Amino acid sequence: MTAKKILIVKNVTHEDEGLFGDILKEKSIPYDVVDLSLGEKFPEPENYSAVMVFGGPDSANDDTKKMKRELQRIKEIIDAEIPYLGICLGLQTLVKAAGGNVRKNQIKEVGCRDADGNYFEINLTEDGKKDPIFDDLNSELKIFHLHGETVDLIPQITLLATGKYCKNQVVRVGKNAYGIQGHPELSEARLNIWVAKDEDLKKSGHAVLEDYKTLKPQLESNARKIFTNFLQIAEVIPMEAVQ
């Protein structure tokens, strides 16, 4: 185990590390949490073995002191090749900091089902099938969504997974900075909190909760594999520790 901690960055209080935090506790991996929505500062990343940035209501295009500072820190992370995992807004800030573009998606992706009533899926690209973040996972994965923006990539950003209504679903910048548009970290307990707080989820709260319960075994299994793979890529846990 590395002597350095992992840094968890929240853009809004209720969108936290979720299942990923449970795994860190199980493996006795130390971490710090900062909540930018409470005015806490994004610390210098060089003091951490890896950084994770989670979702929130902001846009990576916001002309605010908070967002400018966040993008600056993520650019520092990319330049220093510090392992990074961004979820939802954390993907969009990664792409923006790397030189890509963030814009409104054609439709909002909300919950477990798409506009046709089918479960949201991401499909691994050929690069995704070879990337260690998806080791021991299928090429088609169910996922929960809650976003209205998407990203346009530059050639230096590798596309690892695509979706039907939002093409760029999972990306890699450099060798160890990853962004996931969906929410693999989400647990059932935290979804109940989200449904109470998010206006888009409130519209179909009961149906969303029932869908999640149906998909829960595979969603949580996929989340554990993805995050454990990330910890291995970040060299926070050795390869032989992965089950």
N, C-alpha and C positions, 0 to 999 in steps of 0.2 A: 504493500500500500504506500502510495506517495505521501510525503509529509505535508504537502499543500492541500488545502481544502478546495472543494468545488464551489463556484459562485452561482447562486440562483437569483435571477433578476425577474421581479414581477412588475408588469406594467399596470396592473390593477389588482387590488387585494385578493379578490375571490378567484382569480385565475392563477393557480399556484402549481407547485411541482407534482401534486397528486400522486399517482401510482409510482412515478419516478422517485419521489421522496420516500415512499415506503420501501423501495428497493435499496436506496442509500442507507436507510436505517437498518434494514436486514443485514446488509454487508458491513455495517459499522464504518461507513465512509463519511468523514466530517464534511459539513458544508455550511456556508453562510447564506443568508437570505436578505435581499434588499427589496424594498417596495417603492418604486419610483413614484407611484401615485400618491404616496404620503410625503413626498419631498425628500426622500432618502437619496443619497448620491450613489451613482454607479461608480464603484471603486476602480482603481487601476487594475487591469486584468493580469498583469505580470505576476501578481502574488497568488494566482490560482492555477490549479492543474487543469481545469476545464471550466467553461462558462455555459450556462443555460439561460435563455431568455424566453419568457412565456408571453401569452396573448394579452389583449386589452383593447379598449375602444379607440385608441389613437390610430392615426395613419402615419406611416413612415414619411409621408409628404408634409406633415405638420410643420409649420414654421414657428416652433416653440423652443424655448431653451432646453426643456426636457428632451425633446426628440433630437435636437442638434447634438446634445451631449451623448445621447445614446448611440447615435450613428458614429460619432467620433470614437467612442469606446469600441464599438464593433469593428471599425476599420483598424484600430490598434490590435485587436484580437486576430484579425485576418493576417495582418502584416507580421505579427509575432508567431503565427502558426500555432496559437493556443487552441486546443480542441473546443469546438463550439457546437451547441445544439439549440436551434431556434424553433419555437412552436408558434404557428399562426403569424401573429405580428412579428414574432422572432425570426420567421423565415423572411418576411417582407423587409425588415430592417437589415438582415444579412445581405439580401440581394441589392438593396439600395446602397449600402455601404461599399459593396463590391463593384458598383458602377452600373447596375441594372436599373430597371424602371418599375415603379409601383403605380397601379391604376385600378379603377373600378372594374370589377368583373361583370360579365353580361348579366348574371343572376347572383343572388346571394345563395350560398350553400349553408343550409341550416339543419342540424340534427343528423339523423341516420339515413334519410331517404332523399333521393334527388327529385327533380321536377316530374319525372315519369313514375314516381312511386317506387323506384327500385333502391335498394341499399347503395349508399355511396361506396365506390371501390376506387382504389388506386392500382395502377398497372405498372409494374417495373419495366423500365427500358432495358436495353442490352447492357448499358453501363450500370443500371441499378441491380441487375441480376448478378453482376460481378463484384458489386461493392460490399465490403464487410459489414456495413450497417444493416444489411438484409440477410446476413448469413442465417441459414436454417429457417427461412421463411418462404412462403409461396410467392409466386409472381403476381397474384391478385390478392389484395388485402382490403377487407372492410375497414371503414374509418368514420369517425364522427367529425362533423364540420360545424364551424360557426364563423363565417367571414363573408365580407362583401367586396374585398379587393383581391387582386391577383398581381403577378409579377411578369415582366418581360426580361429575358435573360440576355447576357452578352456571351460571346464565344468562350470566355474564360470560366463560365459557370457551367457545371455538368448537370444535366437533367437526369434524375434517377427514377422518377415515377410520374405518370400522367393521370389525368382524370377526364371524364366526359365533358363536364361543363366548365371546368377550370383546368387548363392543360398542365400548367407547371406546378405539380403537387409536392415533389421532393427534389431538393437540389443539393449539390456539394460545391463549395468554393475551396479551391486548393485541395489539400490532402485530408483535412480533418475538420472542416467547418460545414455543418449540415443544417438544412432548413426543411421543416415539415409543415405543410399548410394545414393539415388536420390536427386533431387533438388525441393522440395516443395516450397521453398522460391522464386523461379524464377517468375518474372513478364514478360509480353509481351515486355514492354519497355526495360527491362534489357536483354531479349533474343536478341533483335536487336543488342545490344552492343556485346554480346557474339559471335554472328554469324560473326561480323566484325573482331573479335580478334582471334577466335579459328580455327585452320586449319581443324580439323575434322568436325566442323559445317559448314565451308565455302563450303565444297564439296556438301552439299545438303541444303544450306541455305534457299532457297525459300520454298522447301517442308517442312522443319522443322518449318518455320514460319506459314505455312498454317495449319499444324497439330496442332500446339500450339493454333492457333485461334479456331480450332474446339473443342479442349479439354478444352479451357480456363475456362469456367464456373465451371466444376467439379474440375479441378486442383486447382483453387483459393479457391473454397469452402472447399476442403480437407485441403489445406494449413492453412486456417483460423482456422479450427477445431483442427488440430494437434497442431498448435502453441498455441492456447488458452488453450488446454488441458495441454500443457507443462507449461504454466504460472501458471495454477492451481496447478499442481504437485509441482512446485517450490515455491508455496505459495506467488507468486508475486501478484496474484489476488485471492480473496476468491471465494469459490464455488458458492455463490449466485450471483456473478457478471457474471457468464458464461451464455450466452443466448442459 
